[in-house]
Each structure stands twice: as structure tokens, then as C-alpha cells.
Amino acid sequence: MIGLYFGVLTSLDTVVAILTGAAASIVVGIAHWVSKKGGPRWVGRKLVHMVMGTIIALTLVVYSNLSGPIFATALFMIVLFCLSFYDKDIISHLLAAGTRESGSTFGTFFAGFAGLVSFAVVFLVFYVRPEIFVAAILAVSWGDASGEVFGRTLGGSLIRKRFRGKSIEGSAAVFAFSALSLIVAMLLHSVDTQPFLVLPEILVVALVVSVVEAVSVGWTDNFLVPLTTAFLTWFLIFPTTPLLLP
């Protein structure tokens, strides 16, 4: 479990950080390539959204201390710096590639920033319960991303009625993948609770998360989905867990 201090990197920290930095660079590069080839912006955007969120959720607990994720971030920034020698506008191009058709690059930046703030909050508040903050990060990475993927591809094909432009099929995907996020996080990290014994509570959390995602405007789902997932999971499944750091 990651310690809340900055220290010497272990061999495992170094390997995980290098792999993370490489994966981030590849995924962002693919998203940029899809955009340059004229592909739908949402494909690259959701690829980055899903893959990077999953990497953060699954590797955060592996590091021995905070130097690990900082090192991974630094490696990614070094890659961007090197690429800037070939394309001085690489940052603006990457932001444009991840921007919604009706959005702005500033909105894209703020969406990512809001998501990271939300990740930090659930990590610090529920540090003693990694299954909670991992589920919260996966919920927005898998649930929110699947909502757009299924909404874009299948939305309206079964049920034509929409709510604020969002389809029932997309919301159903958010529900299903949010539930899966909790199950996976608990299977990986919970030592005292089996997810299938609290399946009704998990489904309630997933249902509320799908509603929150449906009513969210713009970037707010990146901020609200992790918080909603974490606090509802704590309230319904782990109510005796103390909040904040021990």
C-alpha cells in the first residue's frame, strides 16, 4: 500500500512508473493520431479517459510512496517536452483532439483537472479503504466512458426517449460498469467483505451514479461521479470506516 510520504523509489516503483509513463504516452499519441486522421474526437477522448483512469486506479496502491506516481508523471511530461521539438504546438493539438465537438480546449483541461482533484479527495478521505477509492476512480473511468461509447453507438436504437441528450442505453452502460467497478475493486482490495454478499448495496450505488452522470453538465461528471461512488460505498457498505487519514 502506498505510503503518504516522499521517499526513495524501489525497483517495483521504478518499473511501474516507467510502464505507466510509456502507456500514457502511447494512449495520448493514439488519440492524437485518430484526431489527425479525421476520426471522431470522442473515440480518442474516451480511450484516454478509460485507459488512464484504469492505470491510475490499479497502480496507485502498488507504489511504496508518493515519489512513484510523481516520477511517472514526470516521465510523461518529459516525453511531451521531447515531442515539442518536433511539434511546438503539441499541447494545444492534444487538447484539441480531446475536446468535445461543442466544447473548448480550456473546458477539456478543466475536465481533466476536476477529475484529478476528485481522485485526490477520495484517495485522502478513504485512504484506509483502498477498495473505496479504487472503485471511485474506476467508476468514472469505466462507467462514464462506457456511457458515451454505448450512448454514441447504440443510443436510441432500443429506446428513443432521451434525457438532456443522453440515452437510456448509455445510462444503462454507466450503471453496469459502475457496478463492475465496485465488484472489481472489492475483489482486489477488500479483505473483510465479499462483493457478492453486498450486491444489493452495490447496485444501489451504481444506480445513483448513473443518475448523477445523466444529470451532470459538461465536465462536472468527472468530478461528481468519483465523489458519489466513494461516499455512497462508504455509507452503504463500510459505514464504520473512519473518514480522513487515520
NUTILO-462087 format. One line per field, with one value per residue (C-alpha): residue in three letters; residue number from 1; x, y, z. Coordinates in nm, 3 decimals. Example, Ala and Ser with C-alpha at 12.3 -4.5 7.8 and 13.67 -1.06 7.14 Angstrom:
2
resn = (ala_ser)
resi = (1_2)
east = (1.230_1.367)
north = (-0.450_-0.106)
up = (0.780_0.714)
REM end
This chain:
246
resn = (met_ile_gly_leu_tyr_phe_gly_val_leu_thr_ser_leu_asp_thr_val_val_ala_ile_leu_thr_gly_ala_ala_ala_ser_ile_val_val_gly_ile_ala_his_trp_val_ser_lys_lys_gly_gly_pro_arg_trp_val_gly_arg_lys_leu_val_his_met_val_met_gly_thr_ile_ile_ala_leu_thr_leu_val_val_tyr_ser_asn_leu_ser_gly_pro_ile_phe_ala_thr_ala_leu_phe_met_ile_val_leu_phe_cys_leu_ser_phe_tyr_asp_lys_asp_ile_ile_ser_his_leu_leu_ala_ala_gly_thr_arg_glu_ser_gly_ser_thr_phe_gly_thr_phe_phe_ala_gly_phe_ala_gly_leu_val_ser_phe_ala_val_val_phe_leu_val_phe_tyr_val_arg_pro_glu_ile_phe_val_ala_ala_ile_leu_ala_val_ser_trp_gly_asp_ala_ser_gly_glu_val_phe_gly_arg_thr_leu_gly_gly_ser_leu_ile_arg_lys_arg_phe_arg_gly_lys_ser_ile_glu_gly_ser_ala_ala_val_phe_ala_phe_ser_ala_leu_ser_leu_ile_val_ala_met_leu_leu_his_ser_val_asp_thr_gln_pro_phe_leu_val_leu_pro_glu_ile_leu_val_val_ala_leu_val_val_ser_val_val_glu_ala_val_ser_val_gly_trp_thr_asp_asn_phe_leu_val_pro_leu_thr_thr_ala_phe_leu_thr_trp_phe_leu_ile_phe_pro_thr_thr_pro_leu_leu_leu_pro)
resi = (1_2_3_4_5_6_7_8_9_10_11_12_13_14_15_16_17_18_19_20_21_22_23_24_25_26_27_28_29_30_31_32_33_34_35_36_37_38_39_40_41_42_43_44_45_46_47_48_49_50_51_52_53_54_55_56_57_58_59_60_61_62_63_64_65_66_67_68_69_70_71_72_73_74_75_76_77_78_79_80_81_82_83_84_85_86_87_88_89_90_91_92_93_94_95_96_97_98_99_100_101_102_103_104_105_106_107_108_109_110_111_112_113_114_115_116_117_118_119_120_121_122_123_124_125_126_127_128_129_130_131_132_133_134_135_136_137_138_139_140_141_142_143_144_145_146_147_148_149_150_151_152_153_154_155_156_157_158_159_160_161_162_163_164_165_166_167_168_169_170_171_172_173_174_175_176_177_178_179_180_181_182_183_184_185_186_187_188_189_190_191_192_193_194_195_196_197_198_199_200_201_202_203_204_205_206_207_208_209_210_211_212_213_214_215_216_217_218_219_220_221_222_223_224_225_226_227_228_229_230_231_232_233_234_235_236_237_238_239_240_241_242_243_244_245_246)
east = (0.000_0.132_0.271_0.183_0.539_0.808_1.092_1.339_1.197_1.203_1.270_0.897_0.819_1.060_0.926_0.561_0.636_0.820_0.540_0.280_0.463_0.505_0.140_0.023_0.240_0.116_-0.251_-0.232_-0.040_-0.310_-0.581_-0.386_-0.340_-0.712_-0.795_-0.544_-0.684_-1.028_-1.171_-1.443_-1.298_-1.492_-1.308_-0.967_-1.107_-1.275_-0.975_-0.757_-1.031_-1.074_-0.715_-0.553_-0.815_-0.772_-0.394_-0.422_-0.671_-0.477_-0.123_-0.175_-0.177_0.128_0.377_0.563_0.537_0.427_0.754_0.632_0.333_0.528_0.807_0.554_0.403_0.749_0.833_0.516_0.596_0.948_0.801_0.576_0.874_1.076_0.784_0.757_1.083_0.902_0.568_0.580_0.202_0.177_-0.004_-0.274_-0.312_-0.358_-0.615_-0.798_-0.800_-0.971_-1.222_-1.593_-1.739_-1.920_-1.655_-1.331_-0.974_-0.999_-1.301_-1.105_-0.819_-1.057_-1.238_-0.911_-0.812_-1.150_-1.117_-0.772_-0.896_-1.181_-0.935_-0.716_-1.013_-1.139_-0.783_-0.714_-1.058_-1.074_-0.704_-0.763_-1.007_-0.834_-1.137_-1.338_-1.107_-1.015_-1.386_-1.445_-1.171_-1.280_-1.643_-1.562_-1.305_-1.532_-1.882_-1.866_-1.663_-1.896_-2.192_-2.061_-1.941_-2.275_-2.472_-2.294_-2.316_-2.644_-2.824_-3.182_-3.176_-3.381_-3.545_-3.577_-3.658_-3.360_-3.287_-3.086_-2.937_-2.835_-2.979_-3.124_-2.875_-2.586_-2.717_-2.764_-2.399_-2.296_-2.498_-2.350_-1.988_-2.014_-2.134_-1.848_-1.605_-1.713_-1.700_-1.350_-1.217_-1.353_-1.222_-0.878_-0.852_-1.120_-1.003_-1.321_-1.610_-1.711_-1.876_-2.141_-2.262_-2.335_-2.459_-2.786_-2.585_-2.351_-2.646_-2.789_-2.456_-2.439_-2.797_-2.732_-2.406_-2.588_-2.842_-2.566_-2.391_-2.716_-2.789_-2.429_-2.346_-2.022_-1.714_-1.898_-1.941_-1.562_-1.580_-1.911_-1.901_-1.593_-1.721_-2.068_-1.928_-1.689_-1.925_-2.218_-1.995_-1.873_-2.224_-2.388_-2.109_-1.834_-2.012_-1.779_-1.469_-1.330_-1.308_-0.986_-0.643_-0.600)
north = (0.000_0.342_0.548_0.915_1.042_1.111_0.860_0.652_0.464_0.087_-0.130_-0.200_0.172_0.243_-0.031_0.064_0.434_0.366_0.141_0.399_0.684_0.476_0.369_0.728_0.847_0.571_0.623_1.000_0.950_0.717_0.969_1.242_1.016_0.930_1.301_1.387_1.110_1.266_1.010_1.103_1.308_1.115_0.792_0.927_1.123_0.821_0.599_0.833_0.869_0.495_0.375_0.647_0.626_0.249_0.282_0.534_0.317_-0.007_0.124_0.382_0.123_-0.057_0.223_0.228_0.606_0.920_0.951_0.673_0.849_1.176_1.002_0.851_1.195_1.345_1.079_1.160_1.532_1.462_1.276_1.573_1.808_1.600_1.587_1.966_1.988_1.824_1.998_2.316_2.318_1.958_2.051_2.255_1.982_1.715_1.927_1.990_1.617_1.552_1.835_1.775_1.896_2.178_2.233_2.426_2.327_2.512_2.301_1.987_2.095_2.180_1.846_1.661_1.885_1.838_1.462_1.462_1.678_1.435_1.142_1.315_1.382_1.023_0.892_1.104_1.066_0.689_0.608_0.324_0.158_0.123_-0.062_0.258_0.499_0.244_0.182_0.558_0.608_0.306_0.422_0.736_0.558_0.268_0.387_0.736_0.623_0.332_0.569_0.771_0.469_0.288_0.611_0.713_0.373_0.227_0.527_0.547_0.213_0.041_0.331_0.658_0.874_1.080_1.299_1.614_1.443_1.131_0.793_0.520_0.276_0.499_0.534_0.156_0.114_0.359_0.155_-0.179_-0.066_0.129_-0.190_-0.379_-0.117_-0.178_-0.555_-0.550_-0.305_-0.514_-0.839_-0.684_-0.498_-0.589_-0.839_-0.848_-0.805_-1.019_-0.806_-1.063_-1.057_-0.685_-0.693_-0.505_-0.217_-0.219_-0.198_0.096_0.280_0.206_0.327_0.658_0.704_0.652_0.918_1.160_1.105_1.159_1.496_1.621_1.912_1.927_1.834_1.801_1.424_1.383_1.550_1.418_1.050_0.957_1.151_0.998_0.647_0.681_0.837_0.608_0.300_0.412_0.492_0.170_-0.088_0.042_0.283_0.207_0.310_0.639_0.922_1.103_0.976_0.752)
up = (0.000_-0.093_0.193_0.225_0.210_-0.047_-0.033_-0.228_-0.525_-0.504_-0.807_-0.836_-0.814_-1.098_-1.323_-1.265_-1.320_-1.648_-1.774_-1.670_-1.840_-2.156_-2.157_-2.109_-2.396_-2.628_-2.547_-2.588_-2.912_-3.045_-2.956_-3.138_-3.441_-3.454_-3.449_-3.722_-3.942_-3.916_-3.677_-3.426_-3.142_-2.881_-2.968_-2.873_-2.580_-2.424_-2.495_-2.289_-2.028_-1.980_-2.008_-1.800_-1.527_-1.512_-1.489_-1.205_-1.015_-1.047_-0.996_-0.723_-0.445_-0.587_-0.520_-0.191_-0.154_-0.337_-0.528_-0.758_-0.919_-0.926_-1.118_-1.362_-1.422_-1.475_-1.734_-1.926_-1.915_-2.042_-2.339_-2.417_-2.385_-2.631_-2.874_-2.859_-3.055_-3.347_-3.292_-3.086_-3.059_-2.936_-2.613_-2.788_-3.051_-2.784_-2.602_-2.929_-3.001_-2.669_-2.692_-2.745_-3.072_-2.892_-2.625_-2.582_-2.507_-2.176_-2.088_-2.173_-1.948_-1.666_-1.702_-1.653_-1.364_-1.193_-1.229_-1.070_-0.782_-0.724_-0.732_-0.474_-0.244_-0.241_-0.202_0.105_0.265_0.217_0.235_0.484_0.243_-0.097_-0.234_-0.196_-0.375_-0.641_-0.710_-0.729_-0.988_-1.191_-1.182_-1.377_-1.595_-1.690_-1.609_-1.755_-2.056_-2.132_-2.113_-2.404_-2.600_-2.577_-2.599_-2.920_-3.085_-2.955_-2.808_-2.926_-3.106_-2.836_-2.654_-2.841_-2.542_-2.424_-2.124_-2.196_-2.500_-2.308_-2.397_-2.179_-2.332_-2.229_-1.874_-1.855_-1.950_-1.677_-1.428_-1.536_-1.549_-1.223_-1.054_-1.217_-1.087_-0.729_-0.768_-0.919_-0.659_-0.373_-0.519_-0.550_-0.221_0.033_0.296_0.502_0.257_-0.039_-0.309_-0.392_-0.031_-0.061_-0.420_-0.343_-0.195_-0.495_-0.732_-0.536_-0.562_-0.935_-0.987_-0.811_-1.002_-1.333_-1.234_-1.131_-1.464_-1.653_-1.489_-1.492_-1.718_-1.915_-1.713_-1.380_-1.415_-1.390_-1.050_-0.918_-1.018_-0.809_-0.507_-0.532_-0.571_-0.278_-0.026_-0.111_-0.094_0.246_0.371_0.249_0.274_0.504_0.744_1.037_0.843_0.978_0.731_0.650_0.742_1.048)
REM end
